[in-house]
């Protein structure tokens, strides 16, 4: 995927094969899931809150 990425949860392709991406703006972690069932499960788990439990920030670290 080209272009600048924005941190957070992004979902696209709802009219065909859904794709959900989560990008952490603090540590750069990325997770992608594809398929209607997988996207529904992924979004129901609140990926941002789930990731925050184990996030190790690297942005701005000295």
Residue frames as a rotation matrix with the C-alpha (Angstrom) as fourth column:
UNK 1
0.585 0.811 0.000 0.00
0.811 -0.585 0.000 0.00
0.000 0.000 -1.000 0.00
UNK 2
-0.395 -0.761 0.515 1.42
0.775 -0.577 -0.257 3.35
0.493 0.298 0.818 -1.02
UNK 3
0.160 0.424 0.891 1.14
0.026 -0.905 0.426 6.78
0.987 -0.045 -0.155 0.48
UNK 4
-0.677 -0.410 0.611 1.31
-0.527 -0.309 -0.792 8.12
0.513 -0.858 -0.007 4.00
UNK 5
-0.280 0.546 -0.790 -0.17
0.579 0.752 0.314 5.97
0.766 -0.369 -0.526 6.71
UNK 6
-0.127 0.339 0.932 -2.33
-0.679 -0.715 0.167 7.36
0.723 -0.611 0.321 9.47
UNK 7
-0.966 -0.255 -0.033 -2.18
-0.141 0.635 -0.760 5.69
0.215 -0.729 -0.650 12.87
UNK 8
-0.353 0.866 0.355 -5.31
-0.776 -0.059 -0.629 3.94
-0.523 -0.497 0.692 14.06
UNK 9
-0.397 0.352 0.848 -7.81
0.336 0.915 -0.223 1.49
-0.854 0.197 -0.481 12.64
UNK 10
-0.401 0.264 -0.877 -8.66
-0.817 -0.536 0.212 1.68
-0.414 0.802 0.431 8.95
UNK 11
-0.251 0.420 0.872 -11.18
0.287 0.893 -0.347 -0.53
-0.925 0.163 -0.344 7.18
UNK 12
-0.304 0.144 -0.942 -11.66
-0.833 -0.520 0.189 -0.65
-0.463 0.842 0.278 3.43
UNK 13
-0.859 -0.063 -0.508 -13.10
-0.414 0.669 0.617 -2.88
0.301 0.741 -0.600 0.74
UNK 14
-0.609 0.659 0.442 -16.51
-0.349 0.278 -0.895 -3.31
-0.713 -0.699 0.061 2.33
UNK 15
0.355 0.782 -0.512 -18.13
-0.836 0.019 -0.549 -3.88
-0.420 0.623 0.660 -1.07
UNK 16
0.396 -0.280 -0.874 -15.79
-0.516 0.720 -0.464 -6.78
0.760 0.635 0.141 -1.91
UNK 17
0.315 -0.377 -0.871 -13.21
0.686 0.725 -0.066 -8.35
0.656 -0.577 0.487 0.42
UNK 18
0.936 0.076 0.343 -12.90
-0.151 -0.793 0.590 -6.27
0.317 -0.604 -0.731 3.61
UNK 19
0.029 -0.963 -0.267 -9.42
0.662 0.219 -0.717 -5.42
0.749 -0.156 0.644 4.86
UNK 20
0.971 0.213 0.111 -8.71
0.051 -0.634 0.772 -3.94
0.234 -0.744 -0.626 8.29
UNK 21
-0.006 -1.000 -0.002 -5.37
0.516 -0.001 -0.856 -2.40
0.856 -0.007 0.516 9.23
UNK 22
0.969 0.138 -0.205 -4.30
0.246 -0.487 0.838 -1.24
0.016 -0.862 -0.506 12.67
UNK 23
0.081 -0.961 0.266 -1.19
0.533 -0.183 -0.826 0.93
0.842 0.209 0.497 12.93
UNK 24
0.594 0.029 -0.804 0.13
0.780 -0.263 0.567 2.10
-0.195 -0.964 -0.179 16.30
UNK 25
0.748 -0.260 0.610 1.38
0.119 -0.853 -0.509 5.68
0.653 0.453 -0.607 16.16
UNK 26
0.769 -0.459 0.445 3.58
-0.616 -0.349 0.706 5.21
-0.169 -0.817 -0.552 19.22
UNK 27
0.091 -0.772 0.629 5.56
-0.331 0.573 0.750 2.06
-0.939 -0.276 -0.204 18.40
UNK 28
-0.326 -0.219 -0.919 4.81
-0.927 -0.117 0.357 1.44
-0.186 0.969 -0.165 14.72
UNK 29
-0.751 0.101 0.653 3.23
0.022 0.991 -0.129 -1.99
-0.660 -0.082 -0.746 15.21
UNK 30
-0.401 0.603 -0.690 0.99
-0.916 -0.273 0.294 -3.04
-0.011 0.750 0.661 12.33
UNK 31
-0.691 0.275 0.668 -1.62
0.110 0.954 -0.279 -5.75
-0.714 -0.119 -0.690 12.01
UNK 32
-0.510 0.541 -0.669 -3.75
-0.860 -0.303 0.411 -6.56
0.019 0.785 0.620 8.96
UNK 33
-0.567 0.430 0.702 -6.69
0.134 0.890 -0.437 -8.94
-0.813 -0.154 -0.562 8.66
UNK 34
-0.752 0.338 -0.566 -8.73
-0.654 -0.281 0.702 -9.78
0.078 0.898 0.432 5.57
UNK 35
-0.696 0.595 -0.403 -12.12
0.352 0.771 0.531 -11.33
0.626 0.228 -0.745 5.04
UNK 36
-0.012 0.817 0.577 -15.54
-0.331 -0.548 0.768 -10.40
0.944 -0.182 0.277 6.37
UNK 37
0.776 0.346 -0.527 -15.46
0.297 0.536 0.790 -12.78
0.556 -0.770 0.314 9.36
UNK 38
-0.023 -0.890 -0.456 -11.89
0.969 0.094 -0.230 -11.96
0.248 -0.447 0.860 10.37
UNK 39
-0.669 -0.171 0.723 -12.48
0.154 -0.984 -0.089 -8.19
0.727 0.052 0.685 10.14
UNK 40
0.364 0.878 0.310 -15.64
-0.273 -0.218 0.937 -8.50
0.891 -0.425 0.160 12.25
UNK 41
0.689 -0.170 -0.704 -13.76
0.651 0.573 0.498 -10.48
0.319 -0.801 0.506 14.93
UNK 42
-0.357 -0.933 0.036 -10.78
0.858 -0.343 -0.383 -8.10
0.370 -0.106 0.923 14.84
UNK 43
-0.508 0.196 0.839 -12.87
-0.103 -0.981 0.167 -4.95
0.855 -0.001 0.518 15.23
UNK 44
0.603 0.796 -0.051 -14.97
-0.070 0.116 0.991 -6.47
0.794 -0.594 0.126 18.03
UNK 45
0.400 -0.533 -0.746 -11.81
0.877 0.457 0.144 -6.95
0.264 -0.712 0.650 20.14
UNK 46
0.998 -0.047 -0.051 -11.00
-0.035 -0.977 0.211 -3.19
-0.060 -0.209 -0.976 20.09
UNK 47
0.573 -0.819 0.035 -7.50
0.700 0.466 -0.541 -3.52
0.426 0.334 0.841 18.60
UNK 48
0.113 -0.550 0.827 -6.28
-0.161 -0.832 -0.531 -0.15
0.980 -0.073 -0.183 19.93
UNK 49
0.514 0.136 0.847 -7.09
-0.838 -0.130 0.530 -0.97
0.182 -0.982 0.047 23.56
UNK 50
0.983 -0.157 0.092 -5.79
0.137 0.973 0.188 -4.51
-0.119 -0.172 0.978 23.17
UNK 51
0.404 -0.883 0.237 -2.48
0.576 0.044 -0.816 -3.27
0.711 0.467 0.526 21.74
UNK 52
0.351 -0.241 0.905 -2.10
-0.480 -0.876 -0.047 -0.52
0.804 -0.418 -0.423 24.37
UNK 53
0.956 0.059 0.288 -1.63
-0.281 0.465 0.840 -3.21
-0.084 -0.884 0.461 27.03
UNK 54
0.565 -0.767 0.304 1.67
0.592 0.633 0.499 -4.31
-0.575 -0.102 0.812 25.46
UNK 55
0.850 -0.206 0.484 2.81
0.294 -0.576 -0.763 -1.23
0.436 0.791 -0.429 23.50
UNK 56
0.268 -0.834 -0.482 6.45
0.741 -0.142 0.657 -0.26
-0.616 -0.533 0.580 23.86
UNK 57
0.953 0.240 -0.184 6.80
0.091 -0.809 -0.580 3.26
-0.288 0.536 -0.793 22.42
UNK 58
0.060 -0.955 0.291 9.75
0.915 0.169 0.366 3.94
-0.398 0.244 0.884 20.15
UNK 59
0.281 0.106 0.954 8.71
0.671 -0.732 -0.117 7.28
0.686 0.673 -0.277 18.65
UNK 60
0.615 -0.075 0.785 10.59
-0.329 -0.929 0.168 10.12
0.717 -0.361 -0.596 20.28
UNK 61
0.924 -0.334 -0.185 12.79
0.342 0.512 0.788 7.79
-0.168 -0.792 0.587 22.35
UNK 62
0.687 -0.721 -0.091 16.25
-0.726 -0.688 -0.028 9.16
-0.043 0.086 -0.995 22.99
